[in-house]
């Protein structure tokens, strides 16, 4: 047990505890941009910096080996801030909702079926100790769709022998239809900064946003030309402009008369649907979900039962496998299910 007392703060913030940079600065940044109804800002995301098994050990250090059996009231914000931000301790009472996003990582030397099950069993309520979303085999699984819709996703799995994690990342990059779409804002920013030496962050941000707000082919060239004025050197403007016209055209969102954000919002809805269907297939052996029962099927999912299945099918290091599944994308549906239905 810990006996620390801290400054009382007004409860009302949300807290997302994620494993690394990708989760915060790529996935959740894009989610928040595409779903502005989600009232969470980037400062409410903490990067833990290591995996769930290290977090388990940190809990043990604070609460003892029997923390789950003794039904300890785990204060995760305190555990993490004590380790990473000791001068700015935070407490569970500071937050309205706490969400944890971590990878399964069976290949990790500290992997333990018992430990990860304890974590999933205990962290089930975002309004209490926190809700844990485990991604199988890792965060990149949200990108692992090869077409839209992707009927083959129902049976998509990877062998346990596919390790370390960089091997799965390489496989996803080879197979994904989503990678270039998800990375597009960062590609524009990199183009301006690294190739055309635009060092002013605010100028790059404004330019990127104007390009991502284009929603018609007829206005594309004019908008891009105006966005680049005063941002890139005059002699390079035609080169940058026509490169960006080519990129935007290939992304396809202008052909649907949508902005990039609207286009990606629709794609995220499809990603969520695929992963809810997949979880249903893992737990109940039924992939197809009746449209009028979408919410009902989502609400009956049990992340602990899904983890038990994943542990079972991946036991054998030679012939075992892991179902490809991203659960952190459920965060949007949990926040407000209407966001995935409209």
Steps between C-alpha positions, in 0.01 A plus 500: 500500500616855443440781746565800279272799531492759226351831406127476437420594141171557328391172344403526136797412284534186294822301496625272222806296593666366187808294435684719253531782249294334226192469717506864610635694206362298212193300596333705773601831346324394180197365689456830682529695174243279327263485795500852650204395714749312719582764757854390584818690425847371430629608840273238655701221336796365696765293325603229744801408288513127562271197497217360709726252680713784635183677609397184684836498680456867593161418652658214697768735635232733631229257613669162545487163322143425609347826376237328285399238757471765769283717272729797544366833375781571255580866439663483157554874454696497825701188407598646164556860604714386793727323252496744209404837647599483870482878538141509374318212665148432375226287649200301387266752658628762254342321205149418386609226258821300474582295190802273449626392158766228484626227268468126559867436420517127553855511363618715793735323742279616789178367346274324749150368434415537867622859529325628191179323605519667839536837329207440265276370780571793730498792259149479360343833596625832365312689772669302778855359485512521121411298192766297321502447124749240376602497135591171333778451426569875531368850426562475123211253474259790439676549166487132403220518244594411144189643334171660601295307578743220583316169536828317556548690826265249663774236491808722507756370747876496535723215613652534846835443331468838323720702732635742612242775465676668209421193289127552552535871428672416172223256410232762567681761291519248217131404514310806626273711285480758779862591566539782248161643596577507872848641446394765248501807731846404625624451143392854408671641808818302429501617138483864604751470782760259370491550125407866470651622829189659650609525863204702629271246671193724494539573129528130425199422716284767333606386154432134579157576642398697192603211276317247716184713487480479118177325404474536123717437197407833343638705790804284572767679297392847609482406869842335495653796317357744756603280792862498384527876452747641749581152629747363245756692299353644180724306263397169659126574513405336166691182592337473842157586363495233233642240735223573750234497227623154403496382862153636577363351178639157587354512852156520343310703757437792265328262258242422770438872565627456853778662694781272610357500854151398383649232278712357783206514739313264267806277477531483878137391518585212267807411706285493814236285332760249379653472848167466681406228251838332553465504879156348460652229281769427762261487795184362338625351170275730297654772285197646324305744716138592418491874436208552737691323781837672459492674839359193674779280364759756602372526855507124553872474422717399795863605464609253767342208315665615178837511676447145628443382144811684380706344778372153410555514124847652538636255760700284259811687390527287185143488368319756714348815357355834607176636361562846354277732702508862607288581805616854578300618199192410708578813699295699248198272533530499879517879507178534302368217286313746279838615367544168321143492371436844345 
